[in-house]
Amino acid sequence: MDLYTFLRRPLSLYGLIAALLFALPAAAANGPLQTKLAPVADDQRITVRVTFTNTSNEDVYFLAYETPLRGIERDLFVVELDGERMPYTGIVAFRAAPTKEDWIQLAPGTEISEVIDISAAYDTRRSGTYQVRYNAVQQIHQGVVPSTSPAVDAQGLGTTSQYVGKGVSSESISVSISGTPASAKDLEPFAKPDVAPDYVSGEFEWPAATYGCQSPSVINSAQSTARSRAQRAYNTATSFNSWYQTWFGNSPSAVSTVRSRFANAYNRLGQNVDYYCGSYAPYCSAGVVAYTYKTTSNRVYLCSAFWSYSDKGHVIGHEAYHWNTVAGADDVTYGFSQCQSLARTRPNDALRNADNYAYAADTAP
């Protein structure tokens, strides 16, 4: 065997190894939690398997609802077609304090996975090859029992100020589909129920339409509170002051944008908003107080937990900041101290977090 042939053989082997590595499902290390996506064969829908693996030598705890493992209720993926980001069309849910059942525990070296229908929460009606990656901010705790982890109490106040949200992501994968067929729901996602709205007695500033809700007057009062708080926030967001920095961190260039979003909330909450409760709010689940869609601008779904929540004005304001016509905000995290920590450590994420706007409005002088 000549020297040239001898040298070529190991190089070919290395090339084969490299090819095999590139063929593996995409993964990215995120501290102790590795996240991996793998495509699942489906010609018309983007379907992937999401896997979380504990790569550390300690137990890892993370919140299920900050992942898609129990359903998608926030914008968790980047879905692109020909460089264009596809809009998130799923619900954005406001939650109460996490319970023990909300925490997922992974022992060292173990993993948990779930098959996720991306097309159920993102616009994938066009055919083509999509680029998909996981991209979220999560509470991740190593060797810490969930009951001692940072959480929010029933009033939405933090039990500790040590919370730090950690970015969790995967590498991008390619998924080719022929396009998701439009359904009747896609064509008219916000059709009103074929029933008369609940009767609301008394004099109100604006008409309130509610469906299946037990106390329309309470809802109206909460909307009025959220609106007045948005006005105070607009009047306060005039400079890069300490109040602004508490909720939006070191982002002086965004002051005018934040102020305009408070103006949007004030104006939009001065108009009619439709509220849906009971059977008219089908995506209510344990821990969910309310939810809405970013693509609507006048609809809020209220769950049973709303009626016992101490600050209903905060809930209505939070939901309004989700609307694209107001702020188009996401749910990165919840809670008083969590939002302050987010502003300190990840100001760009604070600027897109609905609860940061809601707490900023609540505390505006």
BELBEL-V511347 format. One record per run of one state. SS is the DSSP state (H for helix, E for strand, L for the rest). FROM is the first residue (numbers start at 0). LEN is the number of residues. Records with the same first field share a line. If there is no record, write none. Layout:
BEGIN
SS = FROM-LEN + FROM-LEN
END
This chain:
BEGIN
L = 0-2 + 23-2 + 30-2 + 40-6 + 54-5 + 66-10 + 81-2 + 85-2 + 88-2 + 95-4 + 106-4 + 120-1 + 122-5 + 138-1 + 142-3 + 148-3 + 152-5 + 158-7 + 169-3 + 177-6 + 187-21 + 211-4 + 236-5 + 248-3 + 268-5 + 276-1 + 280-7 + 293-5 + 302-1 + 308-3 + 322-7 + 330-5 + 345-1 + 350-2 + 363-2
H = 2-21 + 63-3 + 99-3 + 117-3 + 145-3 + 183-4 + 215-21 + 241-7 + 251-17 + 277-3 + 303-5 + 311-11 + 335-10 + 346-4 + 353-10
E = 25-5 + 32-8 + 46-8 + 59-4 + 76-5 + 83-2 + 87-1 + 90-5 + 102-4 + 110-7 + 121-1 + 127-11 + 139-3 + 151-1 + 157-1 + 165-4 + 172-5 + 208-3 + 273-3 + 287-6 + 298-4 + 329-1 + 352-1
END
